[in-house]
Amino acid sequence: AGAGAAVLSAPDGDTLVTASGDTELQVLSRQGNWARVRVEGWTWLPPEAAPSTGAAATEPAQGLTPADLAARPDAYRGRVVTWRLQFISLERAERVRTDFFEGEPFLLTRFGGADGPFVYVAVPQDQATALAALVPLEGLDVTGRVRTGSSSLTSTPILDLVSLARARPGR
């Protein structure tokens, strides 16, 4: 990134931050002339700031559900959640899914089992091959950062994968 490079929420999306010339950006994947990047930094968070104010959080939020995110889609953006999800399939985003980069891999999952709401989990390109070995209907313990609480196409929450573990039976 050059001096004053904008980091956007999506190609042609809103500006999240402007990176100075000495900011290190980790390239996660490429899509044509666009690069999905990760930047690490700090923001001021006064001790009295409530988690629901939309402030960044590093510890997983306790008790949040997909319904909470859908009810207030912008309030939890950037928050970290840890959820037990049921894996359905590994997909690639089509152009119509504007909350993703075209071709971006994501997990189609359900929260709370077969009757629960869907949750999309965006995965880094370099992890997609390993995740292809997941078995449909198996449980996953997923920690993810909320990209949006309600996708524009299906109103489904989208998480960016932080970590994933196969759930142990009986847990």
CYANA upper distance limits for C-alpha pairs under 8 A (distance plus 0.5 A):
  1 ALA  CA      5 ALA  CA      6.09
  1 ALA  CA     19 ALA  CA      7.75
  1 ALA  CA     21 GLY  CA      7.23
  1 ALA  CA     23 THR  CA      8.25
  1 ALA  CA     25 LEU  CA      7.91
  2 GLY  CA     19 ALA  CA      8.41
  2 GLY  CA     20 SER  CA      7.78
  2 GLY  CA     21 GLY  CA      5.75
  3 ALA  CA     19 ALA  CA      7.35
  3 ALA  CA     20 SER  CA      5.44
  3 ALA  CA     21 GLY  CA      4.35
  3 ALA  CA     22 ASP  CA      8.15
  4 GLY  CA     18 THR  CA      6.06
  4 GLY  CA     19 ALA  CA      5.94
  4 GLY  CA     20 SER  CA      5.62
  4 GLY  CA     21 GLY  CA      7.07
  5 ALA  CA     18 THR  CA      6.03
  5 ALA  CA     19 ALA  CA      5.71
  5 ALA  CA     20 SER  CA      7.35
  5 ALA  CA     21 GLY  CA      8.27
  6 ALA  CA     15 THR  CA      6.67
  6 ALA  CA     16 LEU  CA      7.96
  6 ALA  CA     17 VAL  CA      6.54
  6 ALA  CA     18 THR  CA      4.88
  6 ALA  CA     19 ALA  CA      6.62
  7 VAL  CA     15 THR  CA      6.33
  7 VAL  CA     16 LEU  CA      6.17
  7 VAL  CA     17 VAL  CA      5.88
  7 VAL  CA     18 THR  CA      6.45
  7 VAL  CA     19 ALA  CA      7.40
  8 LEU  CA     12 ASP  CA      7.65
  8 LEU  CA     13 GLY  CA      6.03
  8 LEU  CA     14 ASP  CA      5.92
  8 LEU  CA     15 THR  CA      4.86
  8 LEU  CA     16 LEU  CA      5.80
  8 LEU  CA     17 VAL  CA      7.77
  9 SER  CA     13 GLY  CA      5.73
  9 SER  CA     14 ASP  CA      6.00
  9 SER  CA     15 THR  CA      6.82
  9 SER  CA     16 LEU  CA      6.55
 10 ALA  CA     14 ASP  CA      7.72
 10 ALA  CA     99 ASP  CA      7.68
 10 ALA  CA    100 PHE  CA      7.75
 10 ALA  CA    101 PHE  CA      7.55
 11 PRO  CA     34 TRP  CA      7.35
 11 PRO  CA    101 PHE  CA      7.90
 19 ALA  CA     23 THR  CA      6.29
 23 THR  CA     39 VAL  CA      8.35
 24 GLU  CA     39 VAL  CA      7.14
 25 LEU  CA     37 VAL  CA      6.37
 25 LEU  CA     38 ARG  CA      6.16
 25 LEU  CA     39 VAL  CA      5.51
 25 LEU  CA     40 GLU  CA      8.44
 26 GLN  CA     37 VAL  CA      5.76
 26 GLN  CA     38 ARG  CA      5.50
 26 GLN  CA     39 VAL  CA      6.91
 27 VAL  CA     35 ALA  CA      6.82
 27 VAL  CA     36 ARG  CA      6.41
 27 VAL  CA     37 VAL  CA      4.97
 27 VAL  CA     38 ARG  CA      7.04
 28 LEU  CA     35 ALA  CA      7.81
 28 LEU  CA     36 ARG  CA      5.98
 28 LEU  CA     37 VAL  CA      5.94
 28 LEU  CA     38 ARG  CA      7.43
 28 LEU  CA    124 PRO  CA      6.86
 28 LEU  CA    125 GLN  CA      7.73
 28 LEU  CA    126 ASP  CA      8.36
 29 SER  CA     35 ALA  CA      6.31
 29 SER  CA     36 ARG  CA      5.79
 29 SER  CA     37 VAL  CA      7.87
 29 SER  CA    124 PRO  CA      7.45
 29 SER  CA    125 GLN  CA      6.53
 29 SER  CA    126 ASP  CA      8.32
 30 ARG  CA     34 TRP  CA      6.31
 30 ARG  CA     35 ALA  CA      4.89
 30 ARG  CA     36 ARG  CA      6.67
 31 GLN  CA     35 ALA  CA      6.68
 31 GLN  CA     36 ARG  CA      8.44
 31 GLN  CA    101 PHE  CA      7.83
 31 GLN  CA    102 GLU  CA      8.06
 43 THR  CA     56 ALA  CA      8.33
 45 LEU  CA     49 ALA  CA      6.98
 45 LEU  CA     55 ALA  CA      7.77
 45 LEU  CA     56 ALA  CA      8.48
 49 ALA  CA     53 THR  CA      7.64
 49 ALA  CA     55 ALA  CA      8.13
 50 ALA  CA     55 ALA  CA      8.33
 51 PRO  CA     55 ALA  CA      6.84
 51 PRO  CA     57 ALA  CA      7.86
 51 PRO  CA     61 ALA  CA      8.42
 52 SER  CA     75 ALA  CA      6.66
 52 SER  CA     76 TYR  CA      7.04
 53 THR  CA     75 ALA  CA      6.67
 53 THR  CA     76 TYR  CA      8.24
 54 GLY  CA     74 ASP  CA      7.69
 54 GLY  CA     75 ALA  CA      5.05
 54 GLY  CA     76 TYR  CA      5.68
 54 GLY  CA     77 ARG  CA      6.89
 54 GLY  CA     78 GLY  CA      8.02
 54 GLY  CA     79 ARG  CA      8.04
 55 ALA  CA     76 TYR  CA      8.47
 55 ALA  CA     78 GLY  CA      8.25
 55 ALA  CA     79 ARG  CA      8.23
 56 ALA  CA     78 GLY  CA      6.22
 56 ALA  CA     79 ARG  CA      6.42
 57 ALA  CA     61 ALA  CA      8.41
 57 ALA  CA     78 GLY  CA      7.65
 57 ALA  CA     79 ARG  CA      5.84
 57 ALA  CA     80 VAL  CA      7.00
 58 THR  CA     79 ARG  CA      7.79
 58 THR  CA     80 VAL  CA      6.91
 59 GLU  CA     80 VAL  CA      6.88
 60 PRO  CA     79 ARG  CA      7.77
 60 PRO  CA     80 VAL  CA      5.07
 60 PRO  CA     81 VAL  CA      5.09
 60 PRO  CA     82 THR  CA      6.44
 60 PRO  CA    143 THR  CA      8.07
 61 ALA  CA     79 ARG  CA      7.41
 61 ALA  CA     80 VAL  CA      6.41
 61 ALA  CA     81 VAL  CA      5.69
 61 ALA  CA     82 THR  CA      7.94
 62 GLN  CA     81 VAL  CA      7.72
 62 GLN  CA     82 THR  CA      8.45
 64 LEU  CA     68 ASP  CA      6.55
 64 LEU  CA     69 LEU  CA      7.93
 64 LEU  CA     81 VAL  CA      7.81
 65 THR  CA     69 LEU  CA      7.09
 66 PRO  CA     70 ALA  CA      6.60
 66 PRO  CA    111 PHE  CA      8.06
 66 PRO  CA    117 PRO  CA      7.66
 66 PRO  CA    119 VAL  CA      7.92
 66 PRO  CA    149 GLY  CA      7.71
 66 PRO  CA    156 THR  CA      8.44
 66 PRO  CA    157 PRO  CA      6.76
 67 ALA  CA     71 ALA  CA      6.53
 68 ASP  CA     72 ARG  CA      6.94
 69 LEU  CA     73 PRO  CA      5.59
 69 LEU  CA     74 ASP  CA      8.47
 69 LEU  CA     75 ALA  CA      8.14
 69 LEU  CA     76 TYR  CA      6.92
 69 LEU  CA    148 THR  CA      8.29
 69 LEU  CA    149 GLY  CA      4.80
 69 LEU  CA    150 SER  CA      7.45
 69 LEU  CA    157 PRO  CA      7.25
 70 ALA  CA    149 GLY  CA      5.35
 70 ALA  CA    150 SER  CA      5.51
 70 ALA  CA    155 SER  CA      7.41
 70 ALA  CA    156 THR  CA      7.72
 70 ALA  CA    157 PRO  CA      7.14
 71 ALA  CA    149 GLY  CA      8.30
 72 ARG  CA     76 TYR  CA      7.70
 72 ARG  CA    149 GLY  CA      7.44
 73 PRO  CA     77 ARG  CA      7.52
 73 PRO  CA    148 THR  CA      6.42
 73 PRO  CA    149 GLY  CA      4.45
 73 PRO  CA    150 SER  CA      5.93
 74 ASP  CA    148 THR  CA      7.27
 74 ASP  CA    149 GLY  CA      7.20
 76 TYR  CA    146 VAL  CA      7.17
 76 TYR  CA    148 THR  CA      8.19
 76 TYR  CA    149 GLY  CA      7.48
 77 ARG  CA    145 ARG  CA      8.19
 77 ARG  CA    146 VAL  CA      5.54
 77 ARG  CA    147 ARG  CA      6.15
 77 ARG  CA    148 THR  CA      6.10
 77 ARG  CA    149 GLY  CA      7.42
 78 GLY  CA    145 ARG  CA      5.99
 78 GLY  CA    146 VAL  CA      5.51
 78 GLY  CA    147 ARG  CA      6.75
 79 ARG  CA    145 ARG  CA      5.96
 79 ARG  CA    146 VAL  CA      5.97
 80 VAL  CA    143 THR  CA      7.38
 80 VAL  CA    144 GLY  CA      6.06
 80 VAL  CA    145 ARG  CA      4.85
 80 VAL  CA    146 VAL  CA      6.77
 81 VAL  CA    143 THR  CA      6.11
 81 VAL  CA    144 GLY  CA      6.10
 81 VAL  CA    145 ARG  CA      6.90
 81 VAL  CA    146 VAL  CA      7.89
 82 THR  CA    141 ASP  CA      7.46
 82 THR  CA    142 VAL  CA      6.03
 82 THR  CA    143 THR  CA      4.69
 82 THR  CA    144 GLY  CA      7.01
 83 TRP  CA    111 PHE  CA      7.94
 83 TRP  CA    141 ASP  CA      6.33
 83 TRP  CA    142 VAL  CA      5.91
 83 TRP  CA    143 THR  CA      6.96
 84 ARG  CA    111 PHE  CA      7.17
 84 ARG  CA    112 GLY  CA      7.58
 84 ARG  CA    139 GLY  CA      7.18
 84 ARG  CA    140 LEU  CA      6.11
 84 ARG  CA    141 ASP  CA      5.10
 84 ARG  CA    142 VAL  CA      6.78
 84 ARG  CA    167 ALA  CA      8.21
 85 LEU  CA    109 THR  CA      6.50
 85 LEU  CA    110 ARG  CA      5.97
 85 LEU  CA    111 PHE  CA      5.34
 85 LEU  CA    112 GLY  CA      6.98
 85 LEU  CA    113 GLY  CA      7.59
 85 LEU  CA    139 GLY  CA      6.23
 85 LEU  CA    140 LEU  CA      5.66
 85 LEU  CA    141 ASP  CA      6.83
 85 LEU  CA    142 VAL  CA      7.38
 86 GLN  CA    109 THR  CA      5.79
 86 GLN  CA    110 ARG  CA      5.53
 86 GLN  CA    111 PHE  CA      6.95
 86 GLN  CA    112 GLY  CA      7.81
 86 GLN  CA    113 GLY  CA      6.28
 86 GLN  CA    114 ALA  CA      8.03
 86 GLN  CA    136 PRO  CA      8.42
 86 GLN  CA    137 LEU  CA      5.96
 86 GLN  CA    138 GLU  CA      6.17
 86 GLN  CA    139 GLY  CA      5.10
 86 GLN  CA    140 LEU  CA      6.57
 87 PHE  CA    107 LEU  CA      7.61
 87 PHE  CA    108 LEU  CA      6.98
 87 PHE  CA    109 THR  CA      5.08
 87 PHE  CA    110 ARG  CA      7.25
 87 PHE  CA    134 LEU  CA      8.05
 87 PHE  CA    135 VAL  CA      7.75
 87 PHE  CA    136 PRO  CA      5.99
 87 PHE  CA    137 LEU  CA      5.62
 87 PHE  CA    138 GLU  CA      6.08
 87 PHE  CA    139 GLY  CA      6.72
 87 PHE  CA    140 LEU  CA      7.21
 88 ILE  CA    107 LEU  CA      7.90
 88 ILE  CA    108 LEU  CA      5.95
 88 ILE  CA    109 THR  CA      5.67
 88 ILE  CA    110 ARG  CA      7.86
 88 ILE  CA    135 VAL  CA      8.45
 88 ILE  CA    136 PRO  CA      5.34
 88 ILE  CA    137 LEU  CA      6.13
 88 ILE  CA    138 GLU  CA      8.48
 89 SER  CA    107 LEU  CA      6.38
 89 SER  CA    108 LEU  CA      5.75
 89 SER  CA    109 THR  CA      7.63
 89 SER  CA    136 PRO  CA      6.71
 90 LEU  CA    105 PRO  CA      7.47
 90 LEU  CA    106 PHE  CA      6.37
 90 LEU  CA    107 LEU  CA      5.14
 90 LEU  CA    108 LEU  CA      6.70
 90 LEU  CA    131 LEU  CA      7.98
 90 LEU  CA    132 ALA  CA      7.05
 91 GLU  CA    105 PRO  CA      6.16
 91 GLU  CA    106 PHE  CA      5.86
 91 GLU  CA    107 LEU  CA      6.61
 91 GLU  CA    108 LEU  CA      7.41
 92 ARG  CA    102 GLU  CA      8.17
 92 ARG  CA    103 GLY  CA      5.43
 92 ARG  CA    104 GLU  CA      5.83
 92 ARG  CA    105 PRO  CA      4.90
 92 ARG  CA    106 PHE  CA      6.59
 93 ALA  CA     97 ARG  CA      6.58
 93 ALA  CA    100 PHE  CA      6.84
 93 ALA  CA    101 PHE  CA      7.36
 93 ALA  CA    102 GLU  CA      5.84
 93 ALA  CA    103 GLY  CA      5.27
 93 ALA  CA    104 GLU  CA      5.76
 93 ALA  CA    105 PRO  CA      6.85
 93 ALA  CA    106 PHE  CA      7.70
 94 GLU  CA    102 GLU  CA      5.91
 94 GLU  CA    103 GLY  CA      6.61
 95 ARG  CA    101 PHE  CA      8.14
 95 ARG  CA    102 GLU  CA      5.55
 95 ARG  CA    103 GLY  CA      8.24
 96 VAL  CA    153 LEU  CA      8.21
 97 ARG  CA    101 PHE  CA      8.36
 97 ARG  CA    102 GLU  CA      7.98
 97 ARG  CA    152 SER  CA      8.18
 97 ARG  CA    153 LEU  CA      6.84
 98 THR  CA    102 GLU  CA      8.42
 98 THR  CA    152 SER  CA      7.64
 98 THR  CA    153 LEU  CA      8.14
 99 ASP  CA    151 SER  CA      6.83
 99 ASP  CA    152 SER  CA      7.34
100 PHE  CA    104 GLU  CA      6.82
100 PHE  CA    122 ALA  CA      8.41
104 GLU  CA    122 ALA  CA      7.78
104 GLU  CA    123 VAL  CA      8.14
104 GLU  CA    124 PRO  CA      8.41
104 GLU  CA    125 GLN  CA      7.52
105 PRO  CA    122 ALA  CA      6.62
105 PRO  CA    123 VAL  CA      6.22
105 PRO  CA    124 PRO  CA      7.64
105 PRO  CA    125 GLN  CA      6.95
105 PRO  CA    128 ALA  CA      6.95
106 PHE  CA    120 TYR  CA      6.83
106 PHE  CA    121 VAL  CA      5.71
106 PHE  CA    122 ALA  CA      4.67
106 PHE  CA    123 VAL  CA      5.85
107 LEU  CA    120 TYR  CA      6.13
107 LEU  CA    121 VAL  CA      5.43
107 LEU  CA    122 ALA  CA      6.93
107 LEU  CA    123 VAL  CA      7.79
108 LEU  CA    118 PHE  CA      7.53
108 LEU  CA    119 VAL  CA      6.86
108 LEU  CA    120 TYR  CA      5.58
108 LEU  CA    121 VAL  CA      7.27
109 THR  CA    118 PHE  CA      6.12
109 THR  CA    119 VAL  CA      5.74
109 THR  CA    120 TYR  CA      6.67
109 THR  CA    121 VAL  CA      8.05
110 ARG  CA    114 ALA  CA      7.15
110 ARG  CA    115 ASP  CA      8.26
110 ARG  CA    116 GLY  CA      6.08
110 ARG  CA    117 PRO  CA      6.02
110 ARG  CA    118 PHE  CA      4.87
110 ARG  CA    119 VAL  CA      6.14
111 PHE  CA    116 GLY  CA      5.57
111 PHE  CA    117 PRO  CA      6.10
111 PHE  CA    118 PHE  CA      6.77
111 PHE  CA    119 VAL  CA      7.10
112 GLY  CA    116 GLY  CA      5.47
112 GLY  CA    117 PRO  CA      8.09
117 PRO  CA    156 THR  CA      8.38
118 PHE  CA    156 THR  CA      6.79
118 PHE  CA    157 PRO  CA      8.13
119 VAL  CA    156 THR  CA      6.40
119 VAL  CA    157 PRO  CA      5.83
119 VAL  CA    158 ILE  CA      6.62
119 VAL  CA    159 LEU  CA      8.14
120 TYR  CA    156 THR  CA      7.46
120 TYR  CA    157 PRO  CA      6.77
120 TYR  CA    158 ILE  CA      5.23
120 TYR  CA    159 LEU  CA      6.78
121 VAL  CA    144 GLY  CA      8.03
121 VAL  CA    158 ILE  CA      6.19
121 VAL  CA    159 LEU  CA      5.23
121 VAL  CA    160 ASP  CA      6.23
121 VAL  CA    161 LEU  CA      6.53
122 ALA  CA    158 ILE  CA      7.50
122 ALA  CA    159 LEU  CA      6.54
122 ALA  CA    160 ASP  CA      5.34
122 ALA  CA    161 LEU  CA      6.41
123 VAL  CA    127 GLN  CA      7.12
123 VAL  CA    128 ALA  CA      7.12
123 VAL  CA    160 ASP  CA      6.91
123 VAL  CA    161 LEU  CA      5.94
124 PRO  CA    128 ALA  CA      7.21
124 PRO  CA    161 LEU  CA      8.07
127 GLN  CA    131 LEU  CA      6.84
128 ALA  CA    132 ALA  CA      6.81
129 THR  CA    133 ALA  CA      8.20
134 LEU  CA    138 GLU  CA      8.03
138 GLU  CA    166 ARG  CA      8.14
138 GLU  CA    167 ALA  CA      8.13
139 GLY  CA    166 ARG  CA      6.70
139 GLY  CA    167 ALA  CA      5.54
139 GLY  CA    168 ARG  CA      8.24
140 LEU  CA    164 LEU  CA      7.21
140 LEU  CA    165 ALA  CA      6.25
140 LEU  CA    166 ARG  CA      5.11
140 LEU  CA    167 ALA  CA      5.32
141 ASP  CA    164 LEU  CA      6.24
141 ASP  CA    165 ALA  CA      5.69
141 ASP  CA    166 ARG  CA      6.67
141 ASP  CA    167 ALA  CA      6.16
142 VAL  CA    161 LEU  CA      7.80
142 VAL  CA    162 VAL  CA      8.14
142 VAL  CA    163 SER  CA      6.43
142 VAL  CA    164 LEU  CA      5.08
142 VAL  CA    165 ALA  CA      7.09
143 THR  CA    161 LEU  CA      6.92
143 THR  CA    162 VAL  CA      5.90
143 THR  CA    163 SER  CA      5.64
143 THR  CA    164 LEU  CA      6.83
144 GLY  CA    159 LEU  CA      5.66
144 GLY  CA    160 ASP  CA      5.65
144 GLY  CA    161 LEU  CA      5.01
144 GLY  CA    162 VAL  CA      5.30
144 GLY  CA    163 SER  CA      7.30
145 ARG  CA    159 LEU  CA      5.74
145 ARG  CA    160 ASP  CA      5.57
145 ARG  CA    161 LEU  CA      7.16
145 ARG  CA    162 VAL  CA      7.26
146 VAL  CA    157 PRO  CA      8.03
146 VAL  CA    158 ILE  CA      6.66
146 VAL  CA    159 LEU  CA      5.02
146 VAL  CA    160 ASP  CA      6.86
147 ARG  CA    157 PRO  CA      8.26
147 ARG  CA    158 ILE  CA      5.94
147 ARG  CA    159 LEU  CA      5.75
147 ARG  CA    160 ASP  CA      6.66
148 THR  CA    157 PRO  CA      6.28
148 THR  CA    158 ILE  CA      5.87
148 THR  CA    159 LEU  CA      7.63
149 GLY  CA    155 SER  CA      8.13
149 GLY  CA    156 THR  CA      7.34
149 GLY  CA    157 PRO  CA      4.79
149 GLY  CA    158 ILE  CA      6.86
150 SER  CA    154 THR  CA      7.93
150 SER  CA    155 SER  CA      4.62
150 SER  CA    156 THR  CA      5.33
150 SER  CA    157 PRO  CA      5.28
150 SER  CA    158 ILE  CA      7.68
151 SER  CA    155 SER  CA      4.92
151 SER  CA    156 THR  CA      5.54
151 SER  CA    157 PRO  CA      6.50
151 SER  CA    158 ILE  CA      7.22
167 ALA  CA    171 ARG  CA      7.61
